[in-house]
């Protein structure tokens, strides 16, 4: 039961970050003023694309979704910390950036763990062999 809950929560999170990431990445493209700000927009677009791909793969229980979940995790962990530093101005402090990325890392690790567990061949989601 716990694995099924983790699976559903991971799918919802991946779909949400996927849709928001693709939308924001495309609408904010070209608005950056510095290379660091451009890297944040690129990171948002990447976690959007990898979020949607991973959600599909995880829903279908494809083993490759573990690799895409790791790529998603890297992007979704990079963006918050860098965004705090490049958009926060002089008031941004390093501890805020670290805290932002650390929180994202914890959530991302849970999704990667779920992808690992749910794409193994011996796991049943609903007891029907599926």
Secondary structure, DSSP 4 states (H G I P E B T S, - for coil): -HHHHHHHHHHHHHHHHHHHHHHHHHHSTT--SSHHHHHHHHHHHHHHHHHHHHHHHHHTT-TTHHHHHHHHHHHHHHHHHHHHHHHSGGG--HHHHHHHHHHHHHHHHHHHHHHHHHTSTT--SSSS--
